[in-house]
Amino acid sequence: MTVMPQAPAAPIVALEQVRKTYNEGLPNAEEVLHGIDLVVQGGEFTALIGPSGSGKSTLLNILGLLERASGGSFRLGGRDVTSLDDDARTRARHTKLGFIFQFHHLLPAFNSIENVMLPALIGGSLGVADKEGKTARARAARLLDAVGLQDAHNKKPQELSGGMQQRVAVARSLVLAPQLVLADEPTGNLDTRSSDSIFALLRQFNREQGTAFLIVTHDPRLAARCDRIIELVDGRIAGDRANRAELAE
């Protein structure tokens, strides 16, 4: 019997000549991304660096289906999402992506486990069991345990330290088992000790679960601990290199 080789998995992200212009068609139009080509494979742990105003947040918003590109093509998980309507973009966002921001954006009226469950609530999958038979609440509890918050399931955000609140945000980003987590300065509002702790958690989930991360950071210490470093300057990719020292670990 002849065994046919399996086709390689499609990249999680494939951008081709993506542009973004604000106020397009107006006298004050400003192009902030100029023909971005970018491929992100499954399991990659990547830093996105660059000076303020280089277009990092705009690129992250396009990748997160929060903004539309002005030109070019975007494939997410092998599917062309360039021209999807808003409802389809929302569904793709919930099934493929997770988000962590510099400020945790936890809901003060919700406890930790409810905040982690929030993406399932928004996506309409609150009571749906995953392939392991776990509901969103069970997944949320397991993730809170994994980030070291075993005793904080029922605590409100105001009862937690800044580092603990960001741990809740990390758990929330993973509750729907995304292929890619987009993290925008996830440690930028924390002290060095808490920052290192959160970064270690992201690395742990990357290595143990194969979740890909794309992390915007201004911290060269953290960027140096990623497998790949992409540098954006003036809306263009100025560098894209593998971090050989980190890959060799």
C-alpha positions as CSV (number, residue, x, y, z in Angstrom):
1,M,0.0,0.0,0.0
2,T,1.4,3.4,-1.0
3,V,1.2,6.0,1.8
4,M,0.6,9.5,0.4
5,P,2.6,12.2,2.2
6,Q,0.5,14.6,4.2
7,A,0.3,18.1,2.8
8,P,1.9,20.7,5.1
9,A,-0.4,22.6,7.4
10,A,-1.4,26.0,6.1
11,P,0.2,28.9,7.9
12,I,-1.9,30.4,10.6
13,V,-1.3,33.9,9.1
14,A,-0.4,34.8,5.5
15,L,-0.3,38.4,4.6
16,E,0.5,39.5,1.1
17,Q,1.2,43.2,0.2
18,V,-1.1,44.4,2.9
19,R,-1.5,48.2,3.1
20,K,-3.4,50.4,5.5
21,T,-4.4,54.0,4.8
22,Y,-6.4,56.1,7.2
23,N,-8.7,58.8,5.7
24,E,-8.3,57.2,2.3
25,G,-9.4,59.4,-0.5
26,L,-9.2,62.6,1.6
27,P,-6.6,65.3,1.5
28,N,-5.2,64.2,4.9
29,A,-4.9,60.5,3.9
30,E,-2.0,58.7,5.6
31,E,-0.7,55.3,4.6
32,V,0.7,53.6,7.7
33,L,1.4,50.1,6.4
34,H,3.2,49.8,3.0
35,G,3.0,46.4,1.4
36,I,3.4,44.0,4.3
37,D,4.3,40.4,3.5
38,L,4.2,38.1,6.6
39,V,3.7,34.4,7.3
40,V,3.2,33.0,10.8
41,Q,3.4,29.2,11.3
42,G,1.8,27.1,14.0
43,G,3.7,27.1,17.3
44,E,5.8,30.1,16.5
45,F,6.8,32.4,19.4
46,T,7.5,35.7,17.8
47,A,8.3,39.3,18.9
48,L,7.2,42.3,17.0
49,I,9.3,45.3,17.7
50,G,9.8,48.8,16.3
51,P,9.7,52.4,17.4
52,S,6.5,54.2,18.4
53,G,4.5,55.1,15.3
54,S,5.9,52.3,13.2
55,G,2.6,50.7,12.6
56,K,2.8,47.8,15.1
57,S,-0.7,48.3,16.7
58,T,-2.3,48.8,13.2
59,L,-0.7,45.6,12.0
60,L,-1.9,43.8,15.2
61,N,-5.4,45.1,14.7
62,I,-5.5,43.9,11.1
63,L,-4.2,40.4,12.2
64,G,-6.9,40.4,14.9
65,L,-9.7,41.2,12.4
66,L,-10.4,44.4,14.3
67,E,-9.5,46.6,11.4
68,R,-9.7,46.0,7.6
69,A,-6.7,46.4,5.4
70,S,-6.9,49.0,2.6
71,G,-5.2,46.6,0.1
72,G,-3.5,43.2,-0.2
73,S,-4.7,39.8,1.0
74,F,-5.0,38.1,4.3
75,R,-5.4,34.3,4.9
76,L,-6.1,33.1,8.4
77,G,-5.7,29.4,9.0
78,G,-5.7,28.8,5.3
79,R,-8.9,30.7,4.7
80,D,-9.1,34.0,2.8
81,V,-10.6,36.5,5.3
82,T,-9.8,39.6,3.3
83,S,-13.4,40.4,2.3
84,L,-15.4,38.6,4.9
85,D,-18.4,40.5,6.3
86,D,-18.5,41.6,9.9
87,D,-20.3,38.5,11.2
88,A,-17.9,36.1,9.5
89,R,-14.9,38.1,10.8
90,T,-16.3,37.9,14.3
91,R,-16.7,34.1,14.1
92,A,-13.2,33.7,12.6
93,R,-11.8,35.9,15.4
94,H,-13.4,33.8,18.1
95,T,-12.4,30.4,16.7
96,K,-8.8,31.2,15.7
97,L,-7.5,34.0,17.8
98,G,-6.8,35.0,21.4
99,F,-5.9,38.5,22.7
100,I,-3.8,39.9,25.6
101,F,-3.5,43.7,26.0
102,Q,-1.2,45.9,28.1
103,F,-4.2,46.7,30.3
104,H,-6.1,43.6,31.3
105,H,-9.6,45.0,30.6
106,L,-11.2,42.7,33.2
107,L,-14.9,43.4,34.0
108,P,-15.0,44.6,37.6
109,A,-18.4,43.0,38.3
110,F,-17.2,39.5,37.3
111,N,-15.0,37.2,39.3
112,S,-11.9,35.6,37.8
113,I,-13.6,32.5,36.4
114,E,-16.4,34.6,34.9
115,N,-13.8,36.9,33.3
116,V,-12.0,34.0,31.8
117,M,-15.2,32.5,30.4
118,L,-16.1,35.8,28.7
119,P,-14.9,34.9,25.2
120,A,-17.1,31.8,25.3
121,L,-20.1,33.9,26.4
122,I,-19.5,36.4,23.6
123,G,-19.0,33.7,21.1
124,G,-22.1,31.8,22.1
125,S,-20.3,28.7,23.2
126,L,-20.7,29.0,26.9
127,G,-22.4,25.6,27.4
128,V,-20.7,23.8,24.5
129,A,-18.3,21.0,25.5
130,D,-14.9,20.8,23.8
131,K,-13.4,17.7,22.4
132,E,-12.4,16.6,25.9
133,G,-15.9,17.1,27.1
134,K,-15.1,20.2,29.1
135,T,-17.4,23.2,29.3
136,A,-16.2,26.8,29.3
137,R,-16.4,26.9,33.1
138,A,-14.3,23.8,33.4
139,R,-11.7,25.1,30.9
140,A,-11.6,28.4,32.7
141,A,-11.0,26.7,36.1
142,R,-8.3,24.6,34.6
143,L,-6.5,27.6,33.1
144,L,-6.7,29.6,36.3
145,D,-5.1,26.7,38.1
146,A,-2.4,26.6,35.3
147,V,-1.5,30.3,35.7
148,G,-1.2,29.9,39.5
149,L,-4.5,31.3,40.6
150,Q,-6.0,28.2,42.3
151,D,-7.3,30.3,45.2
152,A,-8.6,33.2,43.1
153,H,-11.4,31.7,41.1
154,N,-14.1,33.7,42.9
155,K,-12.2,36.9,43.5
156,K,-13.0,40.2,41.7
157,P,-10.3,42.1,39.8
158,Q,-10.1,44.7,42.5
159,E,-9.1,42.0,45.0
160,L,-6.1,41.0,42.8
161,S,-2.6,42.5,42.2
162,G,-1.7,43.9,38.8
163,G,0.3,40.7,38.0
164,M,-2.6,38.5,39.1
165,Q,-5.0,40.4,37.0
166,Q,-2.8,39.9,33.9
167,R,-2.7,36.2,34.7
168,V,-6.5,36.2,34.5
169,A,-6.1,37.9,31.1
170,V,-3.7,35.3,29.9
171,A,-6.1,32.5,30.9
172,R,-8.9,34.4,29.2
173,S,-6.9,34.6,25.9
174,L,-6.6,30.8,25.9
175,V,-10.1,29.6,27.0
176,L,-11.2,28.9,23.4
177,A,-7.9,27.1,22.5
178,P,-6.9,29.6,19.8
179,Q,-4.2,28.8,17.2
180,L,-2.6,32.2,17.7
181,V,-2.6,34.7,20.6
182,L,-1.9,38.3,19.7
183,A,-0.3,40.1,22.7
184,D,0.0,43.9,22.6
185,E,2.6,44.9,25.3
186,P,1.2,42.3,27.7
187,T,3.9,43.1,30.3
188,G,4.2,46.8,29.7
189,N,2.2,47.8,32.7
190,L,4.0,45.5,35.2
191,D,7.2,45.6,37.3
192,T,10.1,43.5,36.2
193,R,9.4,40.5,38.4
194,S,5.7,40.3,37.3
195,S,6.7,40.9,33.7
196,D,9.1,38.0,33.7
197,S,6.5,35.8,35.4
198,I,3.8,36.6,32.8
199,F,6.3,36.1,29.9
200,A,7.3,32.7,31.3
201,L,3.6,31.7,31.4
202,L,3.2,32.6,27.7
203,R,6.3,30.6,26.9
204,Q,5.0,27.7,28.9
205,F,1.7,27.6,27.0
206,N,3.6,27.9,23.7
207,R,5.9,25.0,24.4
208,E,3.3,22.7,26.1
209,Q,0.3,23.3,24.0
210,G,1.8,24.5,20.7
211,T,-0.1,27.8,20.8
212,A,1.5,30.4,18.6
213,F,2.2,33.9,20.0
214,L,2.9,37.2,18.3
215,I,4.0,39.6,21.0
216,V,4.4,43.4,20.6
217,T,7.1,44.5,23.0
218,H,9.4,47.5,23.6
219,D,11.4,45.4,26.1
220,P,14.6,44.1,24.4
221,R,15.1,41.5,27.2
222,L,11.7,39.9,26.3
223,A,12.2,40.1,22.6
224,A,15.5,38.3,23.0
225,R,13.7,35.4,24.6
226,C,11.5,34.8,21.5
227,D,12.2,32.4,18.7
228,R,11.7,35.0,16.0
229,I,12.0,38.8,15.9
230,I,10.2,40.9,13.4
231,E,11.1,44.6,13.2
232,L,8.7,47.2,11.8
233,V,9.9,50.6,10.8
234,D,7.8,53.3,9.1
235,G,5.2,50.8,8.2
236,R,7.6,48.3,6.5
237,I,9.2,45.1,7.7
238,A,12.8,46.2,8.2
239,G,14.0,42.9,9.7
240,D,12.8,39.3,10.2
241,R,15.2,37.0,11.9
242,A,15.3,33.7,13.8
243,N,16.7,33.9,17.3
244,R,19.2,31.0,17.1
245,A,20.1,31.1,20.7
246,E,16.5,30.7,21.9
247,L,15.8,28.1,19.3
248,A,18.7,26.0,20.5
249,E,17.3,25.7,24.0
